[in-house]
Amino acid sequence: MLQSDAAAETKTKEHGGIDAHSRILVVGHRGLVGSAVVRALRRHGYDGLVLGDVSEVDLTDQVAARAFFERARPQVIVLAAAKVGGIVANWEQPYEFIAVNLAIELNVIAAAFRAGVEKLVFLGSSCIYPREAPQPLKEEYLLTGPLEETNRAYAVAKIAGIELCRSLNRQYGTDYLSLMPTNLYGPGDNFDLRSSHVLPAMIRKFHEAKLGLPGPDGAPRQPMAPVVLWGTGRPRRELLHVDDLAEAVVYLLEHVAAADLPDGLVNVGTGHDQTIAALAELTQRVVGHTGPIEWDTSKPDGTPQKQLDVSRITALGWQPRIELEEGIRATYEWYVEQAGA
């Protein structure tokens, strides 16, 4: 529950927290992450949310972004807006992934600084870490080796966002945190097969195959048709429910200042991973598909493993609560409701 105004003010001054009535702008509030952050802030009683029409602002346009921030006058920003996608989209559209994300980050972070924003949370990605970095991935592994080729453009853009925040903190004493979440999923996810991440793509494929709906090629299928997945199934992935990430965002806003962390950087994850094959079997069971799974090994696997070291955020007093199977089941139910099938 929300603490008293006096306690909140004390926390703000002593621990880098936020006030119950702070003007908080969630940039990207209609997306998977942003909508979850809005839900979490409301659950915790924050009543100064500035949502406005930021979703209608072209954040790649510096003039438009600056004008919006001057009107909105936020005190706190959560930057959740980004061009995101799975391995197919990243591989096919590298220019768009680096150009759009660089523009959004530079325009929003620069406009925030110009507007005197007191506190900012930048949401990055675990793909910032080198492809062959030791596991689990510690924050200090950033920039210690080559990136995964299939999402290098996106990763470079996210690294640039981290460096923008780090540089402003070092040079001007701002309080801008960078959070590196692991693979996210949950209500509001993208289920488009050409641009989605691994779990929503699996959910949709298993669901449509269970019902015998036409496959990606449009050909008719019988119920419980085979499902074809990319790669070998051997890479390992860690998944975090988006509502857990949103709770982490609120917790860090309340309790942690950028100066408390090396480079203002912190991983957010579960600290546990599984193979893509194991994830497929779990998702198949939740969906209720009993047909065969086939692996297209002509397609890339992506990064072999991306398990985050979460000791830093655990030491700060936060840990996730939603178990993977529970989260997949809730996400599948949301998808079925939205798809109307």
Residue pairs with C-beta under 8 A, 6 or more apart in sequence:
1 45
2 8
2 20
2 44
2 45
2 46
3 11
3 20
5 19
5 20
5 21
8 17
8 18
8 19
8 20
9 19
11 17
11 254
11 255
12 18
12 19
15 254
15 255
15 256
15 257
16 119
16 175
16 255
16 256
16 257
16 258
16 259
16 260
17 253
17 254
17 255
18 24
18 46
18 75
18 76
18 119
18 253
18 254
19 48
20 45
20 46
20 47
20 48
21 46
21 47
21 48
22 46
22 48
22 75
22 76
23 48
23 50
23 72
23 73
23 74
23 75
23 76
24 41
24 46
24 48
24 49
24 50
24 74
24 75
24 76
24 77
24 78
25 49
25 50
25 51
25 52
25 54
25 72
25 74
25 76
25 77
25 78
26 34
26 37
26 38
26 41
26 49
26 51
26 77
26 78
26 80
27 34
27 54
27 59
27 77
27 78
27 79
27 80
27 81
27 108
28 34
28 54
28 55
28 79
28 80
28 81
28 82
29 35
29 37
29 38
29 51
29 54
29 55
29 80
30 55
31 80
31 81
31 188
32 184
32 186
32 188
32 189
32 190
32 242
33 80
33 123
33 181
33 184
33 242
33 245
33 246
34 78
34 80
34 81
35 188
36 186
36 187
36 188
36 242
36 243
36 245
36 246
37 78
37 80
37 246
37 249
37 250
38 49
38 51
39 243
39 246
40 243
40 246
40 247
40 249
40 250
41 49
41 250
42 49
44 250
48 75
50 72
50 73
50 74
52 68
52 71
52 72
54 68
54 72
57 64
57 65
57 68
58 64
58 65
59 65
59 81
59 103
59 104
59 107
59 108
60 100
60 103
60 104
60 107
61 107
62 106
62 107
62 110
62 111
65 107
65 108
65 111
66 107
66 111
66 114
68 111
69 108
69 111
69 112
69 114
69 115
69 117
70 115
73 115
74 112
74 115
74 117
75 117
75 118
75 119
76 117
76 118
76 119
76 120
76 253
77 108
77 112
77 117
77 119
77 120
77 121
78 120
78 121
78 123
78 249
78 253
79 104
79 105
79 108
79 109
79 120
79 121
79 122
79 123
79 161
80 123
81 104
81 108
82 101
82 104
82 123
83 96
83 97
83 100
83 101
83 104
83 154
84 154
84 190
84 197
85 93
85 97
85 190
85 195
85 196
85 197
86 195
86 196
86 197
86 198
86 201
87 150
87 151
87 198
87 230
87 300
87 302
88 193
88 194
88 195
89 97
89 194
89 195
90 97
90 150
90 151
90 153
90 154
91 150
91 151
91 300
94 152
94 153
94 154
95 153
97 151
97 153
97 154
97 157
98 153
98 154
98 156
98 157
101 154
101 157
101 158
101 161
102 157
102 160
105 122
105 157
105 160
105 161
105 164
106 160
106 164
109 120
109 122
109 161
109 164
109 165
109 168
109 176
110 164
112 120
112 176
113 168
113 172
113 174
118 175
119 175
119 176
119 177
119 253
120 165
120 174
120 175
120 176
120 177
121 176
121 177
121 178
121 179
121 249
121 252
121 253
122 161
122 162
122 164
122 165
122 176
122 177
122 178
122 179
123 179
123 181
123 249
124 158
124 159
124 161
124 162
124 178
124 179
124 180
124 181
125 154
125 155
125 158
125 180
125 181
126 137
126 180
126 181
126 182
126 183
126 238
126 267
126 269
126 306
126 308
127 147
127 148
127 151
127 154
127 155
127 158
127 303
127 306
128 142
128 147
128 155
128 158
128 159
128 162
128 180
129 137
129 141
129 142
129 306
130 141
130 144
130 145
130 146
130 147
131 145
131 146
131 147
131 148
131 149
131 303
131 304
132 145
132 146
132 304
133 141
133 144
133 145
134 141
135 305
135 307
136 271
136 307
136 308
136 309
136 310
137 267
137 306
137 307
137 308
137 309
138 267
138 309
138 311
139 180
139 262
139 263
139 265
139 266
139 267
139 309
139 312
140 262
142 159
142 162
142 263
142 265
143 159
147 155
147 156
148 155
148 302
148 303
150 300
150 302
150 303
151 302
151 303
161 178
162 178
162 263
162 265
165 174
165 176
165 177
165 178
165 258
165 264
166 178
166 263
166 264
166 265
168 174
168 176
169 175
169 176
169 258
169 259
169 264
174 258
175 257
175 258
175 259
176 258
176 264
177 252
177 256
177 257
177 258
177 261
177 264
177 265
177 266
178 263
178 264
178 265
178 266
179 245
179 248
179 249
179 252
179 266
179 267
179 268
180 265
180 266
180 267
180 268
180 308
181 240
181 245
181 248
181 267
181 268
181 269
182 238
182 239
182 240
182 267
182 268
182 269
182 270
182 306
182 307
182 308
183 197
183 198
183 199
183 237
183 238
183 239
183 240
183 306
184 197
184 239
184 240
184 241
184 242
184 245
185 197
185 199
185 200
185 239
185 240
185 241
185 242
185 327
185 328
185 331
186 241
186 242
186 243
186 327
186 330
186 331
186 334
187 242
187 330
187 331
187 334
188 242
188 334
189 196
189 197
189 199
189 200
189 242
189 331
189 335
190 196
190 197
190 200
191 200
191 201
191 203
191 204
191 335
191 339
193 201
193 204
193 205
193 216
196 204
198 237
198 276
198 279
199 239
199 279
199 283
199 328
199 331
200 331
200 335
202 227
202 229
202 279
202 280
202 283
202 284
203 283
203 287
203 328
203 331
203 332
203 335
204 335
205 227
205 228
205 229
206 227
206 283
206 284
206 287
206 289
207 287
207 289
207 332
207 335
207 336
207 339
207 341
208 214
208 215
209 215
209 221
209 224
209 225
209 226
209 227
209 289
209 291
210 223
210 224
210 287
210 288
210 289
210 290
210 291
211 223
211 341
212 220
212 221
212 222
212 223
212 224
212 225
213 221
213 341
214 220
214 221
215 221
215 225
224 289
224 290
224 291
225 291
226 291
226 292
226 293
226 294
227 284
227 289
227 291
227 292
227 293
227 294
228 294
228 295
228 296
229 276
229 280
229 293
229 294
229 295
229 296
230 295
230 296
230 299
230 300
230 301
231 276
231 295
231 296
231 297
231 299
231 300
231 301
231 302
232 295
232 297
232 301
233 275
233 276
233 277
233 280
233 295
234 275
234 276
234 277
234 301
234 304
235 275
235 276
235 301
235 302
235 303
235 304
235 305
236 273
236 274
236 275
236 276
236 304
236 305
236 306
236 307
237 273
237 274
237 275
237 276
237 279
237 306
238 269
238 270
238 271
238 272
238 273
238 306
238 307
238 308
239 270
239 279
239 324
239 327
240 268
240 269
240 270
240 320
241 320
241 322
241 327
243 322
244 270
244 320
244 321
244 322
245 268
247 318
247 320
247 321
248 268
248 313
248 318
248 320
251 316
251 317
251 318
252 266
252 313
252 316
252 318
255 316
255 317
256 266
256 316
258 264
260 316
261 312
266 312
266 313
266 316
267 308
267 309
267 310
267 312
267 313
268 308
268 310
268 313
269 307
269 308
269 310
269 320
270 310
270 320
270 324
271 307
271 308
271 309
271 310
271 314
272 307
273 305
273 306
273 307
274 282
274 324
276 301
277 295
280 293
281 293
282 324
282 325
282 328
283 328
283 332
284 290
284 293
286 325
286 328
286 329
286 332
287 332
310 319
313 319
